[in-house]
Amino acid sequence: MKKNETAKLKPLKNILDDIKLIGITGGIGSGKSTVANLLIESGYKVISSDDNAKYLMNNDLQLILNIKSEFGEDFYLDGKVNTLLVASTIFKSKEKLDKLNQLVHPKVIELMLSQLEELVDYTKEMVFVESALMFESGLFVGFDYIIDVYTKKETAIERVVKRSGITEKEVLERMSMQMDIDKKKSLADFVIENNKSEEELSKSLWSTIDLIRFLPKRENFDED
């Protein structure tokens, strides 16, 4: 993450006060969205960076203009992101994916900060942000703790093929554009394995939340 983007995250200290900010990440097909839904069902506030990115790409005029300028008018169809063209373009070129993320990510940070300001009055102990690119984007520097939802590669591929209707080859292409799942696992503060049932996943999640509840907030930012 660039210095100016890190600076945008510094207000988190003041916005959240004594509320812990917890990141949820994981590879494609890991089940991080399932974890987020379990938290929401229990009354926790969860911000989805991925949903925010999709929203901004379809609604932020300046971002839309920047994306069209970089990738062409065809990136949009009937006023909305042409998802088929986007997928066939960015998941086959790391350079193009990085460029798209450079355009979208600063906007995602701005929206996240705005949402956190709105949530702080309704949150008592923790607020969560789900992001597939928590480490890749450098977003993790603003968080107290990061939870990685880890799934074996074969299981993740099977889930995505079944859920999205894309081929195994396409899933592998998308996986290749993300950080290696074992590296992501090693960088996280906590790892929740999701290779069995949702009941087992839920047990692991709440054990982790119970532990985090008793941990102190972390000072994340370098003040230099």
FENSUL-V689421 format. One line per field, one symbol per residue. ss: DSSP state (H for helix, E for strand, - for the rest). Layout:
BEGIN
ss = ???
END
This chain:
BEGIN
ss = --HHHHHHH--HHHHH---EEEEEEE-----HHHHHHHHHH---EEEEHHHHHHHHHHH-HHHHHHHHHHH-HHHEE--EE-HHHHHHHH---HHHHHHHHHHHHHHHHHHHHHHHHHHHHH---EEEEE--------HHHH--EEEEEE--HHHHHHHHHHHH---HHHHHHHHH----HHHHHHH--EEEE----HHHHHHHHHHHHHHHH-----------
END
